[in-house]
Amino acid sequence: MAILASLITAILVLWLIATLAGCRRAMPGGLSMASPLLAADRLTFLTDLTYLKEGELRCEQHILPEILSLIKTAESFIIIDIFLYNDLHDHSQNFPERSKIMTQALLAAKKRRPRLRLWIISDPVNTGYGSYPNPFFQELEAAGASVVLTNLDRLPDSNLLYAWFWHLMGKHFRGTGRGWLPSPFSPQAPRFNLGGWLALFNFKANHRKIILTEKAGLITSANSSHDASAAHSNIAFRFSGPLLVELLKSEQAVTALSGIRMEVDLPQAPASRATDTQLQLLTEGKISEALLADLHACLPPATLWMAMFYLADRKVIAALLAAARRGVAIHLILDANREAFGRQKNGVPNRPVAAWLKKKSAGRIHIRWYDSHAEQFHPKLILVASPERYLIMGGSANLTRRNIANYNLETCLRILSPPESILNQQVLSYFHRLWNNEDGEFTVAYEKYADTSLLKYWQYQFQERSGLSLF
């Protein structure tokens, strides 16, 4: 018995050491950054929307055409950092060939300008964490592009219950031969090896979604190179000016995780036109810091609008409730978390979170669900409208612990501008259009997907706190 007790004690000690070491690991240098507020130049708001109109499903898509335009006009370099870049899905469903379209556009740009530098930065999920090659990456590399799969090991661990196993045993199975296990994506997808499945459960990701050239940058919520995401509703911001330098630095920090120096000359920031609009680049944990500060400073008669795929972070939820108690008018448009790439979901986390917000705010927080049709309502967008100024934040980051507490890699844009700004009116019109179902059927009442299940509430709480989740 003494030997068994000693063995159990040793295992528990190793578990504790491995868990604390991984979860307390600091973000590497250059990550979790907040740029200075810089003058905006050529700032544009873009949206993708899938909705019903007169019984017909319609797709308005403006983000991919803008990305293709940036690729076509680039002369010196193109940097794309995007989470999903593949065509893997259940082939009983038909999707536009986004991965092929993006790849062909990049190859055409390289052919037109052979000296053009192409950098593709992405997440190792696109190779099954080393289980199989990605044909699009192979084609781009053959044409001279540099493809960097982000080294996620250097990021802190979000999955508290799994981190110890991963560090002590799981990561040593990487690269263990050809895949023989079923893919989590679809029956037709290439098979995973054991190391791939073990890496998947670690729940780490480079979740950024940006494109940068010497002329302009674009920060988006859209996986524009992923076939199965083609119909999702999303948002994006295109901009030029001095913030391009900050965006480039933030991406160089990502390639440095993999021991790769991205040698791209910093673009010379052109003289910005006179403007009262300012931009700030935020990544990882700095997104949370800025957002919480803005929510804590939010006072009536301000109005807060939010369009969000996942809302789960407990600090953000508390800040929303506090703002509602102060009299701030709050309107949330949320995905009902019903489906993910053809698979049914049970509504966690948004439905139990929405029920909690409704209850604790005594109905002062107004919520509508986006009426999706097998696709996802995938934006990450916040607008605080006050008489003095408008504040907008949008990008790749869901409002969850994994996304904004220094675990995933994320990029968002924070915008400050006077109320009369054209961009502000465009963003406000976007929210009004969806909320009021102007010229289409976009949202439905909270009651349609209201869910007060205590089981789902505690499932959300457990998953958010432990990191044992995909949100």
C-alpha positions in Angstrom: 0.0 0.0 0.0 2.9 2.4 0.8 4.3 1.9 -2.6 0.9 2.5 -4.3 0.4 5.6 -2.2 3.9 6.9 -3.1 3.2 6.2 -6.8 -0.1 8.1 -6.6 1.5 11.0 -4.8 4.3 11.2 -7.5 1.7 11.2 -10.3 -0.3 14.0 -8.6 2.9 16.0 -8.1 3.9 15.6 -11.7 0.3 16.5 -12.7 0.4 19.7 -10.6 3.9 20.8 -11.9 3.1 20.1 -15.5 -0.3 21.9 -15.3 1.0 25.0 -13.5 4.0 25.2 -15.8 1.9 25.2 -18.9 -0.9 27.4 -17.7 1.3 30.0 -16.2 3.6 30.2 -19.2 3.9 33.8 -20.3 3.1 34.9 -23.9 6.3 35.1 -25.9 7.7 38.5 -26.8 5.8 40.5 -29.4 2.5 38.8 -28.6 -0.3 40.2 -26.4 0.4 43.7 -27.7 -1.5 47.0 -27.9 -0.3 49.5 -30.4 -0.5 53.3 -29.9 -3.6 55.0 -31.2 -2.7 56.0 -34.8 -4.3 58.0 -37.5 -6.7 56.0 -39.7 -6.3 56.1 -43.5 -8.7 54.6 -46.1 -10.7 52.8 -43.4 -13.5 50.5 -44.8 -16.1 48.3 -43.1 -17.0 45.1 -44.9 -19.6 42.4 -44.2 -20.7 38.9 -45.3 -24.4 38.1 -44.7 -26.4 35.0 -45.3 -30.2 35.5 -44.8 -33.6 34.8 -46.1 -35.5 37.3 -48.3 -38.9 36.5 -49.8 -38.3 32.8 -49.0 -34.9 32.7 -50.9 -31.6 32.2 -49.2 -29.2 35.0 -50.1 -25.5 35.5 -49.6 -24.0 39.0 -49.7 -20.3 38.7 -49.7 -17.8 41.5 -49.7 -14.9 40.3 -47.7 -13.3 37.7 -50.1 -13.5 40.1 -53.1 -11.7 42.7 -51.1 -9.0 40.1 -50.1 -8.6 39.1 -53.7 -8.2 42.7 -54.7 -5.5 43.2 -52.1 -3.7 40.1 -53.5 -4.0 41.3 -57.1 -2.6 44.8 -56.4 0.3 43.8 -54.1 3.7 44.6 -55.5 6.2 43.8 -52.7 4.8 41.3 -50.3 1.6 39.5 -49.2 1.3 38.2 -45.6 -1.8 36.0 -44.8 -2.3 34.7 -41.3 -5.5 32.7 -41.2 -6.8 29.9 -39.0 -8.4 27.5 -41.5 -7.0 26.9 -45.0 -8.4 23.6 -46.3 -11.3 22.0 -48.3 -12.2 19.3 -45.8 -15.9 18.8 -45.1 -18.7 16.3 -45.4 -19.0 15.9 -49.1 -22.8 15.4 -48.8 -22.8 19.2 -48.6 -21.7 21.5 -51.4 -19.5 24.5 -50.6 -17.7 27.1 -52.8 -14.0 26.2 -53.3 -12.7 29.0 -51.2 -9.3 27.3 -50.5 -8.8 26.8 -54.3 -9.8 30.4 -55.1 -7.4 31.8 -52.6 -4.6 29.6 -53.7 -5.1 30.4 -57.4 -5.1 34.1 -56.6 -1.8 33.9 -54.7 -0.2 31.8 -57.5 -1.4 34.3 -60.1 0.1 37.2 -58.1 3.4 35.4 -57.8 3.4 34.6 -61.6 2.8 38.3 -62.4 5.5 39.5 -60.1 8.1 36.7 -59.5 9.9 38.8 -56.9 6.7 39.2 -54.8 7.2 37.7 -51.3 4.4 35.4 -50.2 4.0 34.4 -46.6 1.3 32.1 -45.5 1.0 31.7 -41.7 -1.6 29.2 -40.4 -2.6 26.7 -37.7 -1.3 23.1 -37.8 -4.9 21.9 -37.7 -4.7 22.3 -41.5 -2.4 19.3 -41.6 -4.1 17.3 -38.9 -1.3 18.4 -36.6 1.2 16.7 -38.8 -0.9 13.7 -39.8 -0.9 14.5 -43.6 0.3 17.2 -46.0 -1.9 20.1 -47.0 -2.0 20.2 -50.9 -2.6 23.9 -51.0 0.4 24.6 -48.9 2.5 22.3 -51.0 1.4 24.1 -54.2 2.2 27.5 -52.7 5.6 26.3 -51.5 6.4 24.9 -54.9 5.8 28.4 -56.3 8.2 30.0 -53.9 5.8 30.9 -51.0 6.9 30.6 -47.4 4.4 28.6 -45.4 4.7 28.7 -41.6 2.7 26.4 -39.4 2.6 28.1 -36.0 4.4 26.4 -33.1 1.6 26.3 -30.6 3.8 24.7 -27.9 5.1 28.0 -26.8 1.7 29.3 -26.0 0.1 29.0 -22.5 -2.1 25.9 -22.0 -5.9 26.6 -21.8 -7.0 23.0 -21.1 -6.3 22.6 -17.4 -7.4 19.0 -17.3 -5.3 17.9 -20.2 -2.1 20.0 -20.1 -0.3 17.7 -17.7 -0.9 14.6 -20.0 0.1 16.5 -23.1 3.4 17.7 -21.6 4.3 14.5 -19.9 3.3 12.1 -22.7 1.0 13.4 -25.5 3.4 15.6 -27.4 5.9 12.8 -27.7 3.6 11.0 -30.1 3.7 13.7 -32.8 4.8 12.6 -36.2 4.0 9.0 -35.4 3.5 7.7 -38.9 0.7 7.9 -41.4 -2.8 8.5 -40.3 -5.0 5.6 -39.3 -7.6 7.2 -37.1 -10.8 8.8 -38.4 -10.7 12.6 -39.0 -12.8 14.9 -36.8 -13.7 16.9 -39.9 -15.5 14.4 -42.1 -15.4 10.7 -43.1 -13.8 11.6 -46.4 -11.0 13.7 -44.9 -7.5 12.3 -44.6 -7.0 10.2 -41.5 -5.3 11.5 -38.3 -2.4 9.7 -36.6 -2.3 9.3 -32.8 -0.2 12.4 -32.3 -2.7 14.5 -34.3 -5.6 13.5 -32.2 -3.6 14.1 -29.0 -2.6 17.6 -30.2 -6.3 18.4 -31.1 -7.4 17.8 -27.5 -4.8 20.4 -26.3 -7.2 23.0 -27.7 -4.6 25.6 -28.8 -4.9 27.7 -31.9 -3.5 30.4 -34.1 -7.0 31.9 -34.6 -5.9 35.1 -36.3 -7.3 36.2 -39.6 -5.4 39.0 -41.4 -4.0 39.9 -44.7 -1.2 42.5 -45.1 0.5 44.0 -48.2 2.7 47.0 -48.5 -0.4 49.0 -49.4 -3.1 47.9 -47.0 -4.2 45.6 -44.2 -7.4 43.7 -43.5 -8.5 42.3 -40.2 -11.5 40.0 -40.3 -13.5 37.4 -38.5 -13.8 35.3 -41.7 -11.9 32.1 -42.6 -11.9 33.1 -46.3 -9.7 30.2 -47.3 -11.9 27.5 -45.8 -14.6 25.9 -48.0 -17.0 24.9 -45.3 -17.0 28.5 -43.8 -18.0 30.0 -47.2 -21.6 30.9 -46.2 -20.8 32.2 -42.7 -21.8 35.8 -41.8 -18.7 37.8 -40.9 -17.2 41.3 -40.7 -13.9 42.9 -41.7 -12.0 46.2 -41.7 -9.6 47.3 -44.4 -7.2 50.2 -43.7 -3.9 51.8 -44.7 -1.5 54.1 -42.9 0.9 53.8 -40.0 -0.9 50.9 -38.4 0.5 48.6 -41.1 3.8 48.7 -39.4 2.3 47.6 -36.1 0.4 44.7 -37.9 3.6 43.6 -39.5 5.5 43.5 -36.2 2.7 41.5 -34.6 3.0 38.9 -37.4 6.7 38.7 -37.2 6.2 37.7 -33.5 4.0 34.8 -34.7 6.6 33.4 -37.2 9.3 33.8 -34.4 7.4 31.1 -32.4 8.4 28.7 -35.1 12.0 29.9 -35.1 11.5 31.7 -38.5 12.4 35.3 -39.1 10.0 36.9 -41.6 12.3 39.2 -43.5 9.9 41.8 -44.9 10.9 45.4 -45.1 8.7 47.6 -42.9 6.4 49.6 -45.2 7.0 53.3 -45.1 4.0 54.8 -43.5 2.5 57.3 -45.9 1.4 60.7 -44.7 -2.1 60.2 -43.4 -4.9 62.5 -44.4 -6.3 64.7 -41.7 -8.8 62.6 -39.7 -10.3 62.5 -36.3 -10.5 58.7 -36.5 -7.8 56.7 -34.7 -7.0 53.0 -34.9 -5.4 50.7 -32.4 -4.1 47.1 -33.0 -4.8 44.7 -30.2 -3.8 41.1 -29.9 -4.4 38.2 -27.4 -4.9 39.4 -23.8 -4.7 43.1 -24.7 -8.0 42.6 -26.4 -9.6 41.8 -23.0 -7.8 44.6 -21.2 -9.0 47.3 -23.7 -12.5 45.9 -23.9 -13.0 45.7 -20.2 -11.7 49.2 -19.7 -14.1 50.5 -22.4 -17.1 48.6 -20.8 -16.3 49.9 -17.3 -16.2 53.4 -18.7 -19.5 53.0 -20.5 -22.1 55.3 -19.1 -25.6 56.4 -20.2 -26.8 57.7 -22.6 -24.4 55.4 -24.5 -25.8 52.5 -26.4 -23.8 49.2 -26.7 -24.3 46.9 -29.7 -22.6 43.5 -30.0 -22.6 40.8 -32.8 -20.8 37.7 -31.5 -20.3 34.1 -32.4 -19.3 33.0 -28.9 -19.9 35.1 -25.7 -18.6 33.2 -22.6 -15.9 35.2 -20.8 -17.0 35.7 -17.2 -15.3 39.1 -16.8 -17.0 40.5 -20.0 -20.4 39.1 -18.8 -20.0 40.9 -15.4 -19.0 44.1 -17.2 -22.1 43.9 -19.4 -24.3 43.4 -16.4 -22.7 46.3 -14.6 -23.1 48.6 -17.6 -26.8 47.6 -17.8 -27.3 48.5 -14.1 -25.8 51.9 -14.8 -28.5 52.5 -17.5 -26.5 51.7 -20.7 -28.8 50.4 -23.4 -27.4 47.0 -24.5 -28.4 45.1 -27.6 -26.8 41.7 -28.3 -27.1 39.7 -31.6 -25.8 36.2 -30.9 -25.4 32.9 -32.8 -27.7 30.3 -31.3 -24.8 27.7 -31.4 -27.0 25.3 -33.2 -24.7 23.9 -35.9 -21.0 23.6 -36.8 -20.2 22.4 -40.3 -23.2 20.1 -40.5 -23.0 18.8 -36.9 -25.7 19.6 -34.3 -24.7 21.6 -31.2 -26.6 22.0 -28.0 -26.5 25.8 -27.7 -23.5 26.1 -25.3 -22.2 28.6 -24.4 -24.5 31.3 -25.9 -27.9 30.1 -24.8 -27.1 29.6 -21.1 -25.1 32.9 -21.1 -28.0 34.7 -22.7 -30.4 33.3 -20.1 -28.1 34.4 -17.3 -27.8 37.9 -18.8 -31.6 38.2 -19.2 -32.2 37.0 -15.6 -29.4 39.1 -13.9 -30.2 42.3 -15.9 -34.0 41.9 -15.2 -34.5 42.1 -18.9 -32.5 45.3 -19.4 -30.1 43.6 -21.8 -31.9 43.0 -25.1 -31.0 39.9 -27.1 -31.9 38.6 -30.5 -30.6 35.4 -32.2 -29.3 35.4 -35.8 -31.5 33.2 -37.8 -28.8 31.0 -39.5 -29.5 28.2 -42.0 -26.8 25.6 -41.4 -24.1 28.3 -41.6 -22.8 30.3 -38.6 -23.3 33.9 -37.5 -19.5 34.3 -37.1 -18.7 38.1 -36.5 -16.9 39.5 -33.5 -18.0 43.1 -33.5 -18.8 45.6 -30.7 -20.0 49.2 -31.0 -20.4 51.7 -28.2 -22.2 54.8 -29.4 -22.2 57.8 -27.2 -22.8 61.5 -28.0 -19.0 62.4 -27.7 -17.5 59.5 -29.7 -18.1 56.0 -31.1 -15.9 53.1 -30.2 -15.7 50.0 -32.4 -13.9 46.8 -31.9 -13.8 43.9 -34.3 -11.6 41.1 -35.6 -10.9 37.4 -34.9 -11.5 37.1 -31.2 -14.6 35.5 -29.7 -15.4 36.8 -26.2 -14.2 33.6 -24.4 -11.4 32.8 -22.0 -9.5 31.0 -24.7 -9.7 33.9 -27.1 -9.0 36.9 -25.0 -7.1 35.6 -21.9 -3.7 35.0 -23.5 -4.2 31.5 -24.9 -5.2 31.6 -28.6 -3.5 33.9 -31.0 -6.0 36.7 -32.0 -6.0 40.0 -33.7 -8.6 42.8 -33.3 -8.9 46.4 -34.4 -10.1 49.1 -32.0 -11.5 52.3 -33.6 -12.2 55.7 -32.0 -14.0 58.3 -34.0 -16.6 61.2 -33.8 -20.3 60.2 -34.1 -20.6 61.8 -37.6 -18.0 59.5 -39.1 -19.2 57.6 -42.2 -17.7 54.4 -40.9 -19.7 54.8 -37.6 -22.9 55.2 -39.5 -22.1 52.1 -41.6 -21.6 50.0 -38.5 -24.6 51.3 -36.8 -26.7 50.7 -39.9 -25.4 47.1 -40.0 -26.7 46.6 -36.5 -30.1 48.3 -37.2 -30.5 46.2 -40.3 -30.0 43.0 -38.5 -32.0 43.9 -35.4 -35.0 45.3 -37.3 -34.9 42.8 -40.2 -34.6 45.6 -42.7 -34.7 44.2 -46.3 -34.4 40.6 -45.2 -35.0 38.1 -42.4 -31.9 38.2 -40.2 -32.8 37.8 -36.5 -35.4 36.2 -34.4 -36.7 37.0 -30.9 -34.8 35.8 -27.9 -37.7 33.5 -26.9 -37.2 31.3 -30.0 -33.9 29.8 -28.6 -34.2 30.7 -25.0 -32.8 27.9 -22.8 -32.8 28.0 -19.0 -31.4 24.5 -18.6 -29.3 24.3 -15.4 -27.4 21.4 -16.9 -26.3 23.5 -19.9 -25.5 26.4 -17.6 -23.1 24.3 -15.5 -21.7 22.7 -18.6 -20.8 26.1 -19.8 -19.3 27.1 -16.4 -17.2 23.9 -16.2 -16.0 24.2 -19.8 -15.2 27.9 -19.6 -13.3 27.6 -16.4 -11.4 24.3 -17.2 -10.7 25.0 -20.8 -12.1 21.6 -21.8 -14.0 23.0 -24.8 -13.8 24.2 -28.3 -15.0 27.7 -27.4 
